[in-house]
Amino acid sequence: MKFNEIGNRLYTGETSIDFAGKRKIWYSISVVILALASFGLFGKGLNLGIEFKGGAKFNVPSTVSVEDARGVVKKAGVDTALIIQVGNDRLEIQTPPLTQDEIDTFKVNIATDLNVDAAAITTQAVGPSWGKDITRQALIGLGVFSLLVILFLTIYFEIRMAAAAIAALLHDLLITIGVYAITGFEVTPATVIGVLTILGYSLYDTVVVFDKVKENTKNIIAQSRLNYRESANLALNQTLIRSINTSIVALLPVAAILIVGVGILKAGTLKDLALALFVGIAAGTYSSIFIATPILVQLKEKQKEIKSLASRVHARRTNAGITGPEAIKASVSQVSGTNAMPAGPRSQPKRSVRSKRKKS
């Protein structure tokens, strides 16, 4: 079966995946993933860059191996340092906070031992207080973003949709941060930019699904063919192909940036940004389908009118003698039929009665 045929069958309800009804399975998968992410975050911890914890960074034009450079750094009087090879002809050396005199002395010592010009070594010093300010501003930005999301979704949709969307956003955020902790990738300002970007993408995908849910459940109380869970699940199936296509198109260039940044150029900024985007987009796609809408359905099914609707739908199907998937398929087809476009005019005009009499 062709991909577009699958999408058409999902849209019309002829084929359906029960996302909302099997929410316990998706919740269990998310619990396992979140447990691993939490273990990495609270167990191993994040590898914070000097922008957050403070320190000094030295960019050295040298082809010396990392192991040899580690010996040179130790000889220069710094026991704990992070050395990263950038490309094929540069080294990045990160040290704990140093005074200006210590920076100058260290710079001269490594220049002598690595046989490079001291003027060619660029330095960057960040104090711990500046790193704390950056962290605080990042958290403020995340908080403001979350509040604006809640306000927007509450006005455009309703409070339950806002709650489900925020739960999905927190789900994506924790997974992304957990991956950074597990892999040991350095957390830099580029990482924060990437995280905020994927939060926006995750919200976009969730809003697309919720907009279809809103369309399918408009005036749902006035009918008794589909309950809320089935209508929301139909919306998920109708937007599934679009979500998959959008995610693939977004992931491919990000994967290319990640491969080039890590494997070829070994550029820290590229890999910091690309990893957050890649993990966040994948997690955002998963949460918009398997987390956000199931949570919304779970919240809505606690409403009195939605419970009454479910009882009416069940009673109607029991009286008709059909239950299970076939009843759902029949109900979906009937609802789709009522939304079908009216037939156009006949291509051939009707023959008049007068013309028939003349011939007779």
C-alpha positions in Angstrom: 0.0 0.0 0.0 1.3 3.4 -0.9 2.1 6.0 1.7 -0.6 8.4 0.5 -3.2 5.6 0.5 -2.4 4.9 4.1 -2.8 8.6 4.9 -6.2 8.7 3.1 -7.4 5.6 5.0 -6.3 7.1 8.3 -8.0 10.4 7.5 -11.4 8.8 6.6 -11.3 6.5 9.6 -11.2 3.3 7.4 -7.9 2.5 9.2 -7.3 3.7 12.7 -4.6 3.5 15.4 -5.9 3.7 18.9 -3.5 6.3 20.3 -5.8 7.6 23.0 -7.2 4.3 24.1 -3.8 2.7 24.6 -2.4 5.6 26.5 -1.1 3.4 29.3 1.4 1.9 26.9 2.7 5.3 25.7 2.8 6.5 29.3 4.9 3.5 30.3 7.4 4.1 27.5 7.7 7.7 28.5 8.2 6.8 32.1 11.2 4.5 31.2 12.7 7.3 29.0 12.2 9.9 31.6 13.7 7.6 34.3 16.8 7.3 32.2 17.0 11.0 31.6 16.5 11.7 35.3 19.2 9.2 36.2 21.6 11.0 33.9 20.6 14.5 35.1 20.6 13.9 38.8 23.2 11.1 38.9 25.8 12.0 36.4 24.9 15.7 36.2 25.3 18.2 33.3 28.7 19.1 31.8 28.3 22.9 32.2 30.5 25.1 30.0 32.5 28.0 31.4 29.7 30.4 30.5 27.7 28.9 33.3 30.3 27.7 35.9 33.0 30.3 35.2 36.6 29.6 34.0 39.1 30.5 31.3 39.2 29.3 27.7 42.3 29.2 25.5 42.1 28.7 21.8 45.5 27.4 20.6 46.6 26.9 16.9 48.3 23.6 17.3 48.3 20.1 15.7 49.5 18.4 19.0 47.3 15.5 20.1 45.0 15.9 23.1 47.1 13.5 25.2 50.3 15.5 24.6 48.5 18.8 25.2 47.2 17.4 28.6 50.8 16.9 29.7 51.7 20.4 28.6 48.8 21.9 30.5 49.7 20.0 33.7 53.3 21.1 33.4 52.1 24.8 33.1 50.5 24.4 36.6 46.9 23.5 35.9 45.9 20.1 37.0 42.2 20.0 36.0 41.5 21.2 32.4 39.2 20.1 29.6 41.0 19.9 26.2 39.0 19.6 23.0 40.3 19.2 19.5 38.7 21.7 17.2 39.1 20.8 13.5 42.6 19.5 12.6 44.7 22.4 13.6 43.3 23.9 16.8 43.0 23.0 20.5 40.5 24.4 23.0 41.7 24.4 26.6 39.2 25.1 29.4 40.5 25.7 32.9 39.0 26.7 36.2 38.7 30.4 37.0 42.2 32.1 36.9 43.3 35.6 37.7 44.7 37.8 34.9 48.3 37.2 36.0 47.7 33.5 36.1 46.1 33.7 32.6 49.2 35.5 31.2 51.6 33.1 32.8 49.7 30.1 31.6 49.5 31.5 28.1 53.2 32.0 27.9 54.1 28.6 29.3 51.8 26.6 26.9 53.0 28.7 23.9 56.6 27.8 24.7 55.9 24.1 25.2 53.6 23.8 22.1 56.0 25.9 20.0 53.4 28.5 18.9 53.3 32.3 19.0 51.7 33.5 22.3 49.9 36.3 20.4 48.1 33.7 18.3 46.4 32.2 21.4 43.0 33.8 22.1 41.7 33.8 25.6 38.3 34.2 27.2 37.7 34.5 30.9 34.3 34.2 32.6 33.6 34.8 36.3 31.3 32.5 38.3 28.9 35.4 39.0 28.4 36.0 35.2 27.7 32.3 34.8 25.0 32.5 37.5 23.4 35.5 35.7 23.3 33.6 32.5 21.6 30.6 34.2 19.1 32.8 35.9 18.2 34.6 32.6 17.8 31.2 30.9 15.4 30.0 33.6 13.5 33.3 33.4 13.2 33.0 29.7 11.8 29.5 30.0 9.3 30.6 32.6 8.1 33.5 30.6 7.7 31.2 27.5 5.7 28.7 29.5 3.3 31.4 30.8 2.8 32.8 27.4 2.1 29.3 26.1 -0.5 28.7 28.8 -2.2 32.0 28.1 -2.3 31.5 24.4 -3.7 27.9 24.6 -6.2 28.9 27.2 -7.6 31.7 25.0 -7.4 29.8 21.7 -8.4 26.4 23.0 -9.2 25.8 26.7 -7.4 25.3 30.0 -7.3 21.5 29.7 -5.5 21.7 26.3 -3.1 24.2 27.9 -2.3 21.7 30.7 -1.8 18.9 28.3 0.5 21.0 26.1 2.6 22.1 29.0 2.9 18.5 30.2 4.2 17.6 26.7 6.7 20.5 26.8 8.1 19.5 30.1 8.3 15.9 28.8 10.4 17.1 25.9 12.6 19.4 28.0 13.5 16.7 30.5 14.4 14.2 27.8 16.6 16.7 26.0 18.4 17.8 29.1 18.8 14.1 30.2 20.4 13.2 26.8 22.9 16.0 27.4 23.7 14.6 30.8 24.0 11.0 29.6 26.2 11.8 26.6 28.4 14.3 28.5 27.9 17.0 25.8 28.9 20.5 27.1 26.0 22.8 28.0 26.6 26.2 26.4 24.5 29.2 25.5 24.0 27.6 22.1 22.4 24.7 24.0 19.9 27.0 25.7 19.0 28.5 22.3 18.5 25.0 20.9 16.3 24.0 23.8 14.1 27.1 23.5 13.8 26.5 19.7 12.6 22.9 20.1 10.1 24.0 22.7 8.6 26.2 20.0 8.6 23.3 17.5 7.0 21.0 20.0 4.3 23.5 20.6 3.7 24.0 16.9 3.2 20.2 16.4 0.9 20.0 19.4 -1.2 23.0 18.3 -1.7 21.4 14.8 -3.1 18.2 16.4 -5.2 20.2 19.0 -6.7 22.3 16.2 -7.9 19.2 14.5 -9.2 17.8 17.8 -11.1 21.1 18.3 -12.6 20.8 14.8 -13.7 17.2 15.3 -15.2 17.8 18.8 -17.1 21.0 18.0 -20.7 20.5 19.1 -19.9 16.9 20.0 -22.4 16.9 22.8 -25.2 17.3 20.3 -24.6 13.9 18.7 -24.4 10.3 19.9 -22.3 8.6 17.3 -18.7 9.2 18.6 -17.5 9.8 22.1 -14.8 12.4 22.9 -11.9 9.8 22.9 -12.9 8.5 19.5 -13.2 12.0 18.0 -9.8 13.0 19.4 -8.2 9.8 18.2 -9.6 10.4 14.8 -8.0 13.8 14.8 -4.6 12.2 15.7 -4.9 9.7 12.8 -5.9 12.5 10.4 -2.8 14.6 11.3 -0.4 11.6 11.7 1.1 11.6 8.2 1.6 15.4 8.3 3.4 15.1 11.7 5.7 12.4 10.3 6.5 14.3 7.1 7.2 17.5 8.9 9.4 15.8 11.4 11.4 14.0 8.8 12.0 17.2 6.8 13.1 19.0 10.0 15.3 16.1 11.3 17.3 15.5 8.1 19.1 18.9 7.9 19.6 18.9 11.7 21.2 15.5 11.5 23.5 16.7 8.7 24.5 19.7 10.9 25.1 17.3 13.8 27.2 14.9 11.7 29.3 17.7 10.2 29.7 19.6 13.5 30.8 16.5 15.4 32.5 14.2 12.9 34.1 16.6 10.4 34.5 20.1 11.7 34.4 19.2 15.4 32.9 22.6 16.0 31.5 22.9 19.6 28.8 25.5 18.8 27.4 23.4 15.9 27.1 20.2 17.9 25.7 21.9 21.0 22.9 23.5 19.0 22.3 20.5 16.7 22.0 17.9 19.4 19.4 19.9 21.3 17.4 20.4 18.0 17.7 16.8 17.0 16.6 15.3 20.3 14.0 18.0 20.9 12.3 17.6 17.5 12.2 13.8 17.9 10.8 14.1 21.4 8.4 16.8 20.4 6.9 14.7 17.6 6.5 11.8 20.0 4.9 13.8 22.7 2.4 15.6 20.4 1.1 12.3 19.3 1.5 9.9 22.2 1.4 12.3 25.2 -0.4 15.6 24.7 -3.7 14.3 23.2 -4.0 11.2 25.5 -3.5 13.5 28.5 -6.2 15.9 27.0 -8.6 12.9 26.6 -7.9 11.8 30.1 -8.7 15.3 31.5 -11.8 15.7 29.3 -13.3 12.3 30.2 -13.6 13.5 33.8 -16.2 16.1 32.8 -19.8 15.3 33.5 -21.1 16.1 30.0 -18.4 14.0 28.4 -19.3 11.1 30.6 -23.0 11.5 29.6 -22.0 11.5 26.0 -20.0 8.3 26.4 -23.0 6.6 28.0 -25.3 7.7 25.1 -22.9 6.4 22.5 -22.6 3.1 24.3 -26.4 2.8 24.6 -26.9 3.6 20.9 -24.5 1.0 19.8 -25.9 -1.6 22.2 -29.4 -1.0 20.8 -28.0 -1.3 17.3 -26.3 -4.6 18.1 -22.8 -3.5 17.1 -19.8 -2.9 19.4 -16.0 -2.7 19.3 -13.9 -1.5 16.3 -16.7 -2.1 13.7 -19.0 0.2 15.6 -16.4 2.9 15.7 -15.7 2.5 12.0 -19.4 2.7 11.2 -19.8 5.8 13.3 -16.8 7.5 11.7 -18.0 6.7 8.2 -21.5 8.1 9.1 -20.0 11.3 10.5 -17.7 11.7 7.5 -20.7 11.2 5.2 -22.5 14.1 6.8 -19.5 16.3 6.1 -19.2 15.3 2.5 -19.5 17.9 -0.2 -23.0 17.9 -2.0 -23.1 16.4 -5.4 -22.9 18.8 -8.3 -25.5 19.2 -11.0 -26.2 16.4 -13.5 -24.2 16.6 -16.6 -27.2 15.8 -18.7 -30.5 17.8 -18.4 -33.7 16.1 -17.7 -36.1 15.5 -20.6 -39.3 17.4 -20.3 -42.7 15.7 -20.3 -43.8 17.7 -23.3 -41.0 16.3 -25.5 -41.9 12.8 -24.5 -45.6 13.3 -25.5 -44.7 14.6 -28.9 -42.6 11.6 -29.7 -45.4 9.3 -28.6 
